[in-house]
């Protein structure tokens, strides 16, 4: 069943809107009045997380010193692949 408004319904809706627009709105009052400015309190955990984020942002994403050291070892032909660590990581990847 499809309901379609006729012209009279639309006119009534517009009349209600016009009346509501001209009526002043009463200010709403909260159940408990609060005086003073808004305040926020952070837990100790939140403060510690903020400190950790700040410290982490100071650490570079790429350890340039380690990259340079490995690059020089590879170029000199002295870099040794840590076979046991590689095998362990491969086994973790396979077994999940």
PDB file of N, CA, C and O in Angstrom:
ATOM      1  N   UNK A   1       0.838  -1.168   0.000  1.00  0.00           N
ATOM      2  CA  UNK A   1       0.000   0.000   0.000  1.00  0.00           C
ATOM      3  C   UNK A   1       0.890   1.240   0.000  1.00  0.00           C
ATOM      4  O   UNK A   1       1.803   1.363   0.817  1.00  0.00           O
ATOM      5  N   UNK A   2       0.623   2.124  -0.893  1.00  0.00           N
ATOM      6  CA  UNK A   2       1.420   3.338  -1.010  1.00  0.00           C
ATOM      7  C   UNK A   2       0.600   4.516  -0.519  1.00  0.00           C
ATOM      8  O   UNK A   2      -0.530   4.723  -0.961  1.00  0.00           O
ATOM      9  N   UNK A   3       1.177   5.292   0.403  1.00  0.00           N
ATOM     10  CA  UNK A   3       0.492   6.460   0.941  1.00  0.00           C
ATOM     11  C   UNK A   3       1.132   7.699   0.353  1.00  0.00           C
ATOM     12  O   UNK A   3       2.336   7.921   0.476  1.00  0.00           O
ATOM     13  N   UNK A   4       0.310   8.493  -0.281  1.00  0.00           N
ATOM     14  CA  UNK A   4       0.803   9.721  -0.877  1.00  0.00           C
ATOM     15  C   UNK A   4       0.042  10.894  -0.268  1.00  0.00           C
ATOM     16  O   UNK A   4      -1.186  10.864  -0.197  1.00  0.00           O
ATOM     17  N   UNK A   5       0.754  11.921   0.169  1.00  0.00           N
ATOM     18  CA  UNK A   5       0.043  13.073   0.741  1.00  0.00           C
ATOM     19  C   UNK A   5      -0.700  13.842  -0.344  1.00  0.00           C
ATOM     20  O   UNK A   5      -0.204  14.027  -1.455  1.00  0.00           O
ATOM     21  N   UNK A   6      -1.892  14.280   0.007  1.00  0.00           N
ATOM     22  CA  UNK A   6      -2.607  15.122  -0.947  1.00  0.00           C
ATOM     23  C   UNK A   6      -2.278  16.584  -0.664  1.00  0.00           C
ATOM     24  O   UNK A   6      -1.516  16.872   0.259  1.00  0.00           O
ATOM     25  N   UNK A   7      -2.814  17.476  -1.409  1.00  0.00           N
ATOM     26  CA  UNK A   7      -2.515  18.898  -1.263  1.00  0.00           C
ATOM     27  C   UNK A   7      -2.880  19.443   0.103  1.00  0.00           C
ATOM     28  O   UNK A   7      -2.167  20.294   0.635  1.00  0.00           O
ATOM     29  N   UNK A   8      -3.979  18.969   0.684  1.00  0.00           N
ATOM     30  CA  UNK A   8      -4.421  19.466   1.995  1.00  0.00           C
ATOM     31  C   UNK A   8      -3.408  19.094   3.074  1.00  0.00           C
ATOM     32  O   UNK A   8      -3.122  19.908   3.952  1.00  0.00           O
ATOM     33  N   UNK A   9      -2.866  17.888   3.027  1.00  0.00           N
ATOM     34  CA  UNK A   9      -1.896  17.454   4.022  1.00  0.00           C
ATOM     35  C   UNK A   9      -0.640  18.313   3.971  1.00  0.00           C
ATOM     36  O   UNK A   9      -0.099  18.705   5.005  1.00  0.00           O
ATOM     37  N   UNK A  10      -0.195  18.594   2.785  1.00  0.00           N
ATOM     38  CA  UNK A  10       1.007  19.414   2.622  1.00  0.00           C
ATOM     39  C   UNK A  10       0.760  20.815   3.149  1.00  0.00           C
ATOM     40  O   UNK A  10       1.634  21.397   3.792  1.00  0.00           O
ATOM     41  N   UNK A  11      -0.418  21.364   2.887  1.00  0.00           N
ATOM     42  CA  UNK A  11      -0.748  22.699   3.392  1.00  0.00           C
ATOM     43  C   UNK A  11      -0.769  22.705   4.917  1.00  0.00           C
ATOM     44  O   UNK A  11      -0.270  23.649   5.531  1.00  0.00           O
ATOM     45  N   UNK A  12      -1.334  21.675   5.539  1.00  0.00           N
ATOM     46  CA  UNK A  12      -1.378  21.614   7.000  1.00  0.00           C
ATOM     47  C   UNK A  12       0.035  21.522   7.586  1.00  0.00           C
ATOM     48  O   UNK A  12       0.335  22.155   8.598  1.00  0.00           O
ATOM     49  N   UNK A  13       0.881  20.745   6.956  1.00  0.00           N
ATOM     50  CA  UNK A  13       2.267  20.628   7.425  1.00  0.00           C
ATOM     51  C   UNK A  13       2.962  21.971   7.346  1.00  0.00           C
ATOM     52  O   UNK A  13       3.676  22.351   8.274  1.00  0.00           O
ATOM     53  N   UNK A  14       2.770  22.689   6.267  1.00  0.00           N
ATOM     54  CA  UNK A  14       3.394  23.997   6.099  1.00  0.00           C
ATOM     55  C   UNK A  14       2.852  24.993   7.129  1.00  0.00           C
ATOM     56  O   UNK A  14       3.596  25.841   7.623  1.00  0.00           O
ATOM     57  N   UNK A  15       1.557  24.892   7.453  1.00  0.00           N
ATOM     58  CA  UNK A  15       0.981  25.783   8.452  1.00  0.00           C
ATOM     59  C   UNK A  15       1.599  25.516   9.834  1.00  0.00           C
ATOM     60  O   UNK A  15       1.924  26.452  10.565  1.00  0.00           O
ATOM     61  N   UNK A  16       1.753  24.258  10.175  1.00  0.00           N
ATOM     62  CA  UNK A  16       2.351  23.907  11.462  1.00  0.00           C
ATOM     63  C   UNK A  16       3.780  24.411  11.524  1.00  0.00           C
ATOM     64  O   UNK A  16       4.202  24.952  12.546  1.00  0.00           O
ATOM     65  N   UNK A  17       4.517  24.244  10.461  1.00  0.00           N
ATOM     66  CA  UNK A  17       5.902  24.734  10.421  1.00  0.00           C
ATOM     67  C   UNK A  17       5.954  26.245  10.600  1.00  0.00           C
ATOM     68  O   UNK A  17       6.815  26.761  11.312  1.00  0.00           O
ATOM     69  N   UNK A  18       5.033  26.950   9.954  1.00  0.00           N
ATOM     70  CA  UNK A  18       5.024  28.413  10.049  1.00  0.00           C
ATOM     71  C   UNK A  18       4.709  28.855  11.476  1.00  0.00           C
ATOM     72  O   UNK A  18       5.314  29.800  11.981  1.00  0.00           O
ATOM     73  N   UNK A  19       3.766  28.176  12.125  1.00  0.00           N
ATOM     74  CA  UNK A  19       3.410  28.527  13.498  1.00  0.00           C
ATOM     75  C   UNK A  19       4.581  28.248  14.427  1.00  0.00           C
ATOM     76  O   UNK A  19       4.901  29.067  15.288  1.00  0.00           O
ATOM     77  N   UNK A  20       5.205  27.128  14.262  1.00  0.00           N
ATOM     78  CA  UNK A  20       6.345  26.773  15.116  1.00  0.00           C
ATOM     79  C   UNK A  20       7.510  27.739  14.923  1.00  0.00           C
ATOM     80  O   UNK A  20       8.232  28.046  15.871  1.00  0.00           O
ATOM     81  N   UNK A  21       7.687  28.205  13.717  1.00  0.00           N
ATOM     82  CA  UNK A  21       8.795  29.119  13.442  1.00  0.00           C
ATOM     83  C   UNK A  21       8.574  30.473  14.112  1.00  0.00           C
ATOM     84  O   UNK A  21       9.543  31.137  14.481  1.00  0.00           O
ATOM     85  N   UNK A  22       7.333  30.891  14.275  1.00  0.00           N
ATOM     86  CA  UNK A  22       7.057  32.197  14.878  1.00  0.00           C
ATOM     87  C   UNK A  22       6.996  32.135  16.398  1.00  0.00           C
ATOM     88  O   UNK A  22       7.104  33.172  17.053  1.00  0.00           O
ATOM     89  N   UNK A  23       6.826  30.954  16.975  1.00  0.00           N
ATOM     90  CA  UNK A  23       6.750  30.835  18.435  1.00  0.00           C
ATOM     91  C   UNK A  23       8.152  30.827  19.025  1.00  0.00           C
ATOM     92  O   UNK A  23       9.042  30.126  18.543  1.00  0.00           O
ATOM     93  N   UNK A  24       8.335  31.627  20.089  1.00  0.00           N
ATOM     94  CA  UNK A  24       9.656  31.606  20.731  1.00  0.00           C
ATOM     95  C   UNK A  24       9.851  30.269  21.450  1.00  0.00           C
ATOM     96  O   UNK A  24       8.917  29.686  22.000  1.00  0.00           O
ATOM     97  N   UNK A  25      11.066  29.825  21.423  1.00  0.00           N
ATOM     98  CA  UNK A  25      11.359  28.571  22.098  1.00  0.00           C
ATOM     99  C   UNK A  25      11.773  28.865  23.524  1.00  0.00           C
ATOM    100  O   UNK A  25      12.523  29.807  23.783  1.00  0.00           O
ATOM    101  N   UNK A  26      11.292  28.072  24.430  1.00  0.00           N
ATOM    102  CA  UNK A  26      11.634  28.251  25.839  1.00  0.00           C
ATOM    103  C   UNK A  26      13.014  27.660  26.077  1.00  0.00           C
ATOM    104  O   UNK A  26      13.318  26.575  25.582  1.00  0.00           O
ATOM    105  N   UNK A  27      13.848  28.360  26.829  1.00  0.00           N
ATOM    106  CA  UNK A  27      15.172  27.800  27.104  1.00  0.00           C
ATOM    107  C   UNK A  27      15.043  26.542  27.951  1.00  0.00           C
ATOM    108  O   UNK A  27      14.238  26.480  28.879  1.00  0.00           O
ATOM    109  N   UNK A  28      15.829  25.567  27.622  1.00  0.00           N
ATOM    110  CA  UNK A  28      15.794  24.322  28.380  1.00  0.00           C
ATOM    111  C   UNK A  28      16.737  24.431  29.553  1.00  0.00           C
ATOM    112  O   UNK A  28      17.798  25.048  29.460  1.00  0.00           O
ATOM    113  N   UNK A  29      16.352  23.841  30.637  1.00  0.00           N
ATOM    114  CA  UNK A  29      17.179  23.871  31.830  1.00  0.00           C
ATOM    115  C   UNK A  29      17.601  22.455  32.162  1.00  0.00           C
ATOM    116  O   UNK A  29      16.812  21.514  32.073  1.00  0.00           O
ATOM    117  N   UNK A  30      18.842  22.322  32.540  1.00  0.00           N
ATOM    118  CA  UNK A  30      19.354  21.017  32.942  1.00  0.00           C
ATOM    119  C   UNK A  30      18.810  20.680  34.314  1.00  0.00           C
ATOM    120  O   UNK A  30      18.422  21.567  35.075  1.00  0.00           O
ATOM    121  N   UNK A  31      18.785  19.415  34.621  1.00  0.00           N
ATOM    122  CA  UNK A  31      18.256  19.000  35.912  1.00  0.00           C
ATOM    123  C   UNK A  31      19.140  19.473  37.055  1.00  0.00           C
ATOM    124  O   UNK A  31      18.637  19.738  38.147  1.00  0.00           O
ATOM    125  N   UNK A  32      20.422  19.584  36.837  1.00  0.00           N
ATOM    126  CA  UNK A  32      21.335  20.089  37.861  1.00  0.00           C
ATOM    127  C   UNK A  32      22.172  21.191  37.267  1.00  0.00           C
ATOM    128  O   UNK A  32      22.913  20.964  36.310  1.00  0.00           O
ATOM    129  N   UNK A  33      22.066  22.371  37.813  1.00  0.00           N
ATOM    130  CA  UNK A  33      22.815  23.499  37.282  1.00  0.00           C
ATOM    131  C   UNK A  33      24.276  23.380  37.688  1.00  0.00           C
ATOM    132  O   UNK A  33      24.590  23.038  38.828  1.00  0.00           O
ATOM    133  N   UNK A  34      25.153  23.661  36.755  1.00  0.00           N
ATOM    134  CA  UNK A  34      26.588  23.597  36.998  1.00  0.00           C
ATOM    135  C   UNK A  34      27.137  24.995  36.832  1.00  0.00           C
ATOM    136  O   UNK A  34      26.883  25.656  35.825  1.00  0.00           O
ATOM    137  N   UNK A  35      27.878  25.437  37.805  1.00  0.00           N
ATOM    138  CA  UNK A  35      28.469  26.768  37.687  1.00  0.00           C
ATOM    139  C   UNK A  35      29.961  26.629  37.425  1.00  0.00           C
ATOM    140  O   UNK A  35      30.592  25.665  37.858  1.00  0.00           O
ATOM    141  N   UNK A  36      30.497  27.569  36.734  1.00  0.00           N
ATOM    142  CA  UNK A  36      31.928  27.567  36.449  1.00  0.00           C
ATOM    143  C   UNK A  36      32.232  26.972  35.086  1.00  0.00           C
ATOM    144  O   UNK A  36      31.343  26.455  34.410  1.00  0.00           O
ATOM    145  N   UNK A  37      33.489  27.048  34.690  1.00  0.00           N
ATOM    146  CA  UNK A  37      33.877  26.546  33.368  1.00  0.00           C
ATOM    147  C   UNK A  37      33.907  25.007  33.344  1.00  0.00           C
ATOM    148  O   UNK A  37      33.988  24.349  34.381  1.00  0.00           O
ATOM    149  N   UNK A  38      33.839  24.473  32.146  1.00  0.00           N
ATOM    150  CA  UNK A  38      33.942  23.033  31.982  1.00  0.00           C
ATOM    151  C   UNK A  38      35.334  22.575  32.391  1.00  0.00           C
ATOM    152  O   UNK A  38      36.314  23.304  32.238  1.00  0.00           O
ATOM    153  N   UNK A  39      35.403  21.369  32.908  1.00  0.00           N
ATOM    154  CA  UNK A  39      36.686  20.823  33.331  1.00  0.00           C
ATOM    155  C   UNK A  39      36.799  19.385  32.854  1.00  0.00           C
ATOM    156  O   UNK A  39      35.796  18.695  32.669  1.00  0.00           O
ATOM    157  N   UNK A  40      38.007  18.956  32.663  1.00  0.00           N
ATOM    158  CA  UNK A  40      38.262  17.566  32.294  1.00  0.00           C
ATOM    159  C   UNK A  40      39.346  17.029  33.206  1.00  0.00           C
ATOM    160  O   UNK A  40      40.305  17.728  33.533  1.00  0.00           O
ATOM    161  N   UNK A  41      39.186  15.795  33.609  1.00  0.00           N
ATOM    162  CA  UNK A  41      40.188  15.158  34.445  1.00  0.00           C
ATOM    163  C   UNK A  41      40.644  13.887  33.740  1.00  0.00           C
ATOM    164  O   UNK A  41      39.826  13.120  33.230  1.00  0.00           O
ATOM    165  N   UNK A  42      41.930  13.677  33.716  1.00  0.00           N
ATOM    166  CA  UNK A  42      42.496  12.513  33.060  1.00  0.00           C
ATOM    167  C   UNK A  42      43.007  11.542  34.115  1.00  0.00           C
ATOM    168  O   UNK A  42      43.537  11.946  35.150  1.00  0.00           O
ATOM    169  N   UNK A  43      42.841  10.277  33.837  1.00  0.00           N
ATOM    170  CA  UNK A  43      43.329   9.265  34.769  1.00  0.00           C
ATOM    171  C   UNK A  43      44.846   9.184  34.671  1.00  0.00           C
ATOM    172  O   UNK A  43      45.449   9.688  33.723  1.00  0.00           O
ATOM    173  N   UNK A  44      45.451   8.545  35.657  1.00  0.00           N
ATOM    174  CA  UNK A  44      46.906   8.355  35.621  1.00  0.00           C
ATOM    175  C   UNK A  44      47.312   7.574  34.390  1.00  0.00           C
ATOM    176  O   UNK A  44      48.353   7.852  33.796  1.00  0.00           O
ATOM    177  N   UNK A  45      46.506   6.599  33.998  1.00  0.00           N
ATOM    178  CA  UNK A  45      46.834   5.813  32.807  1.00  0.00           C
ATOM    179  C   UNK A  45      46.829   6.687  31.554  1.00  0.00           C
ATOM    180  O   UNK A  45      47.697   6.547  30.693  1.00  0.00           O
ATOM    181  N   UNK A  46      45.859   7.579  31.454  1.00  0.00           N
ATOM    182  CA  UNK A  46      45.805   8.491  30.317  1.00  0.00           C
ATOM    183  C   UNK A  46      47.016   9.401  30.259  1.00  0.00           C
ATOM    184  O   UNK A  46      47.547   9.674  29.183  1.00  0.00           O
ATOM    185  N   UNK A  47      47.451   9.871  31.423  1.00  0.00           N
ATOM    186  CA  UNK A  47      48.639  10.730  31.480  1.00  0.00           C
ATOM    187  C   UNK A  47      49.875   9.944  31.069  1.00  0.00           C
ATOM    188  O   UNK A  47      50.721  10.452  30.332  1.00  0.00           O
ATOM    189  N   UNK A  48      49.983   8.703  31.543  1.00  0.00           N
ATOM    190  CA  UNK A  48      51.129   7.868  31.174  1.00  0.00           C
ATOM    191  C   UNK A  48      51.123   7.561  29.678  1.00  0.00           C
ATOM    192  O   UNK A  48      52.180   7.551  29.048  1.00  0.00           O
ATOM    193  N   UNK A  49      49.951   7.312  29.103  1.00  0.00           N
ATOM    194  CA  UNK A  49      49.868   7.064  27.663  1.00  0.00           C
ATOM    195  C   UNK A  49      50.283   8.292  26.865  1.00  0.00           C
ATOM    196  O   UNK A  49      50.950   8.171  25.838  1.00  0.00           O
ATOM    197  N   UNK A  50      49.897   9.461  27.327  1.00  0.00           N
ATOM    198  CA  UNK A  50      50.297  10.691  26.638  1.00  0.00           C
ATOM    199  C   UNK A  50      51.807  10.873  26.693  1.00  0.00           C
ATOM    200  O   UNK A  50      52.417  11.285  25.707  1.00  0.00           O
ATOM    201  N   UNK A  51      52.415  10.571  27.836  1.00  0.00           N
ATOM    202  CA  UNK A  51      53.878  10.661  27.951  1.00  0.00           C
ATOM    203  C   UNK A  51      54.556   9.655  27.028  1.00  0.00           C
ATOM    204  O   UNK A  51      55.558   9.966  26.384  1.00  0.00           O
ATOM    205  N   UNK A  52      53.997   8.443  26.970  1.00  0.00           N
ATOM    206  CA  UNK A  52      54.578   7.411  26.104  1.00  0.00           C
ATOM    207  C   UNK A  52      54.492   7.813  24.637  1.00  0.00           C
ATOM    208  O   UNK A  52      55.438   7.606  23.877  1.00  0.00           O
ATOM    209  N   UNK A  53      53.346   8.392  24.235  1.00  0.00           N
ATOM    210  CA  UNK A  53      53.205   8.846  22.844  1.00  0.00           C
ATOM    211  C   UNK A  53      54.220   9.930  22.512  1.00  0.00           C
ATOM    212  O   UNK A  53      54.803   9.935  21.428  1.00  0.00           O
ATOM    213  N   UNK A  54      54.425  10.840  23.445  1.00  0.00           N
ATOM    214  CA  UNK A  54      55.388  11.912  23.231  1.00  0.00           C
ATOM    215  C   UNK A  54      56.791  11.346  23.083  1.00  0.00           C
ATOM    216  O   UNK A  54      57.543  11.757  22.199  1.00  0.00           O
ATOM    217  N   UNK A  55      57.145  10.396  23.956  1.00  0.00           N
ATOM    218  CA  UNK A  55      58.475   9.780  23.879  1.00  0.00           C
ATOM    219  C   UNK A  55      58.631   8.991  22.594  1.00  0.00           C
ATOM    220  O   UNK A  55      59.695   9.019  21.977  1.00  0.00           O
ATOM    221  N   UNK A  56      57.588   8.289  22.182  1.00  0.00           N
ATOM    222  CA  UNK A  56      57.651   7.488  20.955  1.00  0.00           C
ATOM    223  C   UNK A  56      57.777   8.361  19.720  1.00  0.00           C
ATOM    224  O   UNK A  56      58.444   7.982  18.757  1.00  0.00           O
ATOM    225  N   UNK A  57      57.141   9.527  19.737  1.00  0.00           N
ATOM    226  CA  UNK A  57      57.236  10.412  18.573  1.00  0.00           C
ATOM    227  C   UNK A  57      58.651  10.958  18.395  1.00  0.00           C
ATOM    228  O   UNK A  57      59.015  11.388  17.300  1.00  0.00           O
ATOM    229  N   UNK A  58      59.451  10.943  19.463  1.00  0.00           N
ATOM    230  CA  UNK A  58      60.825  11.430  19.366  1.00  0.00           C
ATOM    231  C   UNK A  58      61.757  10.385  18.764  1.00  0.00           C
ATOM    232  O   UNK A  58      62.850  10.720  18.307  1.00  0.00           O
ATOM    233  N   UNK A  59      61.334   9.119  18.759  1.00  0.00           N
ATOM    234  CA  UNK A  59      62.167   8.036  18.220  1.00  0.00           C
ATOM    235  C   UNK A  59      61.932   7.963  16.710  1.00  0.00           C
ATOM    236  O   UNK A  59      60.786   7.908  16.264  1.00  0.00           O
ATOM    237  N   UNK A  60      63.001   7.963  15.930  1.00  0.00           N
ATOM    238  CA  UNK A  60      62.810   7.893  14.473  1.00  0.00           C
ATOM    239  C   UNK A  60      62.228   6.541  14.066  1.00  0.00           C
ATOM    240  O   UNK A  60      62.510   5.518  14.690  1.00  0.00           O
ATOM    241  N   UNK A  61      61.418   6.551  13.019  1.00  0.00           N
ATOM    242  CA  UNK A  61      60.783   5.327  12.549  1.00  0.00           C
ATOM    243  C   UNK A  61      61.809   4.365  11.964  1.00  0.00           C
ATOM    244  O   UNK A  61      61.662   3.150  12.096  1.00  0.00           O
ATOM    245  N   UNK A  62      62.833   4.887  11.326  1.00  0.00           N
ATOM    246  CA  UNK A  62      63.905   4.079  10.751  1.00  0.00           C
ATOM    247  C   UNK A  62      65.172   4.357  11.536  1.00  0.00           C
ATOM    248  O   UNK A  62      65.567   5.509  11.718  1.00  0.00           O
ATOM    249  N   UNK A  63      65.799   3.297  11.994  1.00  0.00           N
ATOM    250  CA  UNK A  63      67.047   3.459  12.735  1.00  0.00           C
ATOM    251  C   UNK A  63      68.186   3.606  11.729  1.00  0.00           C
ATOM    252  O   UNK A  63      68.780   2.624  11.283  1.00  0.00           O
ATOM    253  N   UNK A  64      68.469   4.851  11.389  1.00  0.00           N
ATOM    254  CA  UNK A  64      69.454   5.158  10.358  1.00  0.00           C
ATOM    255  C   UNK A  64      70.829   4.575  10.684  1.00  0.00           C
ATOM    256  O   UNK A  64      71.529   4.107   9.786  1.00  0.00           O
ATOM    257  N   UNK A  65      71.221   4.598  11.954  1.00  0.00           N
ATOM    258  CA  UNK A  65      72.535   4.067  12.317  1.00  0.00           C
ATOM    259  C   UNK A  65      72.621   2.564  12.041  1.00  0.00           C
ATOM    260  O   UNK A  65      73.646   2.078  11.564  1.00  0.00           O
ATOM    261  N   UNK A  66      71.542   1.829  12.340  1.00  0.00           N
ATOM    262  CA  UNK A  66      71.536   0.383  12.091  1.00  0.00           C
ATOM    263  C   UNK A  66      71.505   0.088  10.598  1.00  0.00           C
ATOM    264  O   UNK A  66      72.166  -0.844  10.140  1.00  0.00           O
ATOM    265  N   UNK A  67      70.761   0.855   9.846  1.00  0.00           N
ATOM    266  CA  UNK A  67      70.691   0.677   8.394  1.00  0.00           C
ATOM    267  C   UNK A  67      72.055   0.926   7.773  1.00  0.00           C
ATOM    268  O   UNK A  67      72.488   0.169   6.905  1.00  0.00           O
ATOM    269  N   UNK A  68      72.731   1.973   8.206  1.00  0.00           N
ATOM    270  CA  UNK A  68      74.061   2.286   7.663  1.00  0.00           C
ATOM    271  C   UNK A  68      75.052   1.179   7.993  1.00  0.00           C
ATOM    272  O   UNK A  68      75.874   0.806   7.156  1.00  0.00           O
ATOM    273  N   UNK A  69      74.973   0.645   9.230  1.00  0.00           N
ATOM    274  CA  UNK A  69      75.883  -0.435   9.626  1.00  0.00           C
ATOM    275  C   UNK A  69      75.653  -1.686   8.774  1.00  0.00           C
ATOM    276  O   UNK A  69      76.611  -2.293   8.296  1.00  0.00           O
ATOM    277  N   UNK A  70      74.404  -2.069   8.582  1.00  0.00           N
ATOM    278  CA  UNK A  70      74.097  -3.250   7.768  1.00  0.00           C
ATOM    279  C   UNK A  70      74.473  -3.029   6.307  1.00  0.00           C
ATOM    280  O   UNK A  70      74.976  -3.938   5.646  1.00  0.00           O
ATOM    281  N   UNK A  71      74.228  -1.827   5.808  1.00  0.00           N
ATOM    282  CA  UNK A  71      74.578  -1.522   4.421  1.00  0.00           C
ATOM    283  C   UNK A  71      76.085  -1.659   4.198  1.00  0.00           C
ATOM    284  O   UNK A  71      76.519  -2.209   3.185  1.00  0.00           O
ATOM    285  N   UNK A  72      76.874  -1.162   5.139  1.00  0.00           N
ATOM    286  CA  UNK A  72      78.331  -1.258   4.983  1.00  0.00           C
ATOM    287  C   UNK A  72      78.796  -2.711   5.077  1.00  0.00           C
ATOM    288  O   UNK A  72      79.720  -3.102   4.364  1.00  0.00           O
ATOM    289  N   UNK A  73      78.176  -3.520   5.944  1.00  0.00           N
ATOM    290  CA  UNK A  73      78.532  -4.936   6.043  1.00  0.00           C
ATOM    291  C   UNK A  73      78.200  -5.675   4.748  1.00  0.00           C
ATOM    292  O   UNK A  73      78.980  -6.511   4.291  1.00  0.00           O
ATOM    293  N   UNK A  74      77.046  -5.368   4.156  1.00  0.00           N
ATOM    294  CA  UNK A  74      76.649  -6.015   2.910  1.00  0.00           C
ATOM    295  C   UNK A  74      77.606  -5.635   1.793  1.00  0.00           C
ATOM    296  O   UNK A  74      78.035  -6.491   1.019  1.00  0.00           O
ATOM    297  N   UNK A  75      77.941  -4.355   1.708  1.00  0.00           N
ATOM    298  CA  UNK A  75      78.846  -3.894   0.656  1.00  0.00           C
ATOM    299  C   UNK A  75      80.241  -4.483   0.825  1.00  0.00           C
ATOM    300  O   UNK A  75      80.926  -4.749  -0.163  1.00  0.00           O
ATOM    301  N   UNK A  76      80.667  -4.689   2.074  1.00  0.00           N
ATOM    302  CA  UNK A  76      81.993  -5.257   2.329  1.00  0.00           C
ATOM    303  C   UNK A  76      81.996  -6.778   2.204  1.00  0.00           C
ATOM    304  O   UNK A  76      83.054  -7.406   2.175  1.00  0.00           O
ATOM    305  N   UNK A  77      80.792  -7.368   2.131  1.00  0.00           N
ATOM    306  CA  UNK A  77      80.706  -8.825   2.023  1.00  0.00           C
ATOM    307  C   UNK A  77      80.893  -9.534   3.353  1.00  0.00           C
ATOM    308  O   UNK A  77      81.158 -10.736   3.378  1.00  0.00           O
ATOM    309  N   UNK A  78      80.760  -8.823   4.444  1.00  0.00           N
ATOM    310  CA  UNK A  78      80.956  -9.427   5.759  1.00  0.00           C
ATOM    311  C   UNK A  78      79.643  -9.692   6.491  1.00  0.00           C
ATOM    312  O   UNK A  78      79.662 -10.176   7.623  1.00  0.00           O
ATOM    313  N   UNK A  79      78.528  -9.391   5.884  1.00  0.00           N
ATOM    314  CA  UNK A  79      77.246  -9.598   6.554  1.00  0.00           C
ATOM    315  C   UNK A  79      76.928 -11.086   6.586  1.00  0.00           C
ATOM    316  O   UNK A  79      76.974 -11.758   5.555  1.00  0.00           O
ATOM    317  N   UNK A  80      76.607 -11.594   7.759  1.00  0.00           N
ATOM    318  CA  UNK A  80      76.230 -12.987   7.939  1.00  0.00           C
ATOM    319  C   UNK A  80      74.746 -13.050   8.302  1.00  0.00           C
ATOM    320  O   UNK A  80      74.297 -12.391   9.240  1.00  0.00           O
ATOM    321  N   UNK A  81      74.014 -13.827   7.569  1.00  0.00           N
ATOM    322  CA  UNK A  81      72.595 -13.991   7.860  1.00  0.00           C
ATOM    323  C   UNK A  81      72.465 -14.817   9.135  1.00  0.00           C
ATOM    324  O   UNK A  81      73.029 -15.908   9.210  1.00  0.00           O
ATOM    325  N   UNK A  82      71.742 -14.331  10.133  1.00  0.00           N
ATOM    326  CA  UNK A  82      71.538 -15.115  11.350  1.00  0.00           C
ATOM    327  C   UNK A  82      70.582 -16.274  11.065  1.00  0.00           C
ATOM    328  O   UNK A  82      69.365 -16.130  11.182  1.00  0.00           O
ATOM    329  N   UNK A  83      71.146 -17.424  10.691  1.00  0.00           N
ATOM    330  CA  UNK A  83      70.386 -18.574  10.196  1.00  0.00           C
ATOM    331  C   UNK A  83      69.374 -19.064  11.223  1.00  0.00           C
ATOM    332  O   UNK A  83      68.230 -19.351  10.870  1.00  0.00           O
ATOM    333  N   UNK A  84      69.773 -19.165  12.479  1.00  0.00           N
ATOM    334  CA  UNK A  84      68.859 -19.683  13.493  1.00  0.00           C
ATOM    335  C   UNK A  84      67.662 -18.750  13.688  1.00  0.00           C
ATOM    336  O   UNK A  84      66.529 -19.215  13.815  1.00  0.00           O
ATOM    337  N   UNK A  85      67.904 -17.463  13.711  1.00  0.00           N
ATOM    338  CA  UNK A  85      66.814 -16.509  13.867  1.00  0.00           C
ATOM    339  C   UNK A  85      65.893 -16.551  12.648  1.00  0.00           C
ATOM    340  O   UNK A  85      64.673 -16.464  12.787  1.00  0.00           O
ATOM    341  N   UNK A  86      66.473 -16.682  11.460  1.00  0.00           N
ATOM    342  CA  UNK A  86      65.686 -16.781  10.240  1.00  0.00           C
ATOM    343  C   UNK A  86      64.814 -18.030  10.257  1.00  0.00           C
ATOM    344  O   UNK A  86      63.630 -17.969   9.925  1.00  0.00           O
ATOM    345  N   UNK A  87      65.402 -19.171  10.646  1.00  0.00           N
ATOM    346  CA  UNK A  87      64.651 -20.422  10.706  1.00  0.00           C
ATOM    347  C   UNK A  87      63.520 -20.336  11.728  1.00  0.00           C
ATOM    348  O   UNK A  87      62.416 -20.825  11.485  1.00  0.00           O
ATOM    349  N   UNK A  88      63.800 -19.715  12.864  1.00  0.00           N
ATOM    350  CA  UNK A  88      62.768 -19.571  13.893  1.00  0.00           C
ATOM    351  C   UNK A  88      61.600 -18.736  13.388  1.00  0.00           C
ATOM    352  O   UNK A  88      60.442 -19.083  13.621  1.00  0.00           O
ATOM    353  N   UNK A  89      61.892 -17.647  12.704  1.00  0.00           N
ATOM    354  CA  UNK A  89      60.833 -16.798  12.171  1.00  0.00           C
ATOM    355  C   UNK A  89      60.043 -17.516  11.082  1.00  0.00           C
ATOM    356  O   UNK A  89      58.826 -17.360  10.989  1.00  0.00           O
ATOM    357  N   UNK A  90      60.737 -18.304  10.256  1.00  0.00           N
ATOM    358  CA  UNK A  90      60.039 -19.075   9.223  1.00  0.00           C
ATOM    359  C   UNK A  90      59.098 -20.101   9.861  1.00  0.00           C
ATOM    360  O   UNK A  90      57.974 -20.292   9.397  1.00  0.00           O
ATOM    361  N   UNK A  91      59.561 -20.749  10.914  1.00  0.00           N
ATOM    362  CA  UNK A  91      58.735 -21.754  11.596  1.00  0.00           C
ATOM    363  C   UNK A  91      57.506 -21.096  12.246  1.00  0.00           C
ATOM    364  O   UNK A  91      56.413 -21.662  12.217  1.00  0.00           O
ATOM    365  N   UNK A  92      57.683 -19.920  12.822  1.00  0.00           N
ATOM    366  CA  UNK A  92      56.542 -19.211  13.404  1.00  0.00           C
ATOM    367  C   UNK A  92      55.537 -18.822  12.340  1.00  0.00           C
ATOM    368  O   UNK A  92      54.328 -18.891  12.564  1.00  0.00           O
ATOM    369  N   UNK A  93      56.036 -18.409  11.172  1.00  0.00           N
ATOM    370  CA  UNK A  93      55.150 -18.010  10.092  1.00  0.00           C
ATOM    371  C   UNK A  93      54.356 -19.201   9.575  1.00  0.00           C
ATOM    372  O   UNK A  93      53.190 -19.057   9.210  1.00  0.00           O
ATOM    373  N   UNK A  94      54.976 -20.372   9.542  1.00  0.00           N
ATOM    374  CA  UNK A  94      54.298 -21.570   9.024  1.00  0.00           C
ATOM    375  C   UNK A  94      53.317 -22.126  10.040  1.00  0.00           C
ATOM    376  O   UNK A  94      52.213 -22.533   9.678  1.00  0.00           O
ATOM    377  N   UNK A  95      53.709 -22.149  11.308  1.00  0.00           N
ATOM    378  CA  UNK A  95      52.853 -22.764  12.323  1.00  0.00           C
ATOM    379  C   UNK A  95      51.843 -21.781  12.903  1.00  0.00           C
ATOM    380  O   UNK A  95      50.868 -22.191  13.533  1.00  0.00           O
ATOM    381  N   UNK A  96      52.064 -20.522  12.699  1.00  0.00           N
ATOM    382  CA  UNK A  96      51.097 -19.525  13.160  1.00  0.00           C
ATOM    383  C   UNK A  96      51.303 -19.181  14.529  1.00  0.00           C
ATOM    384  O   UNK A  96      50.573 -18.353  15.074  1.00  0.00           O
TER     385      UNK A  96
END
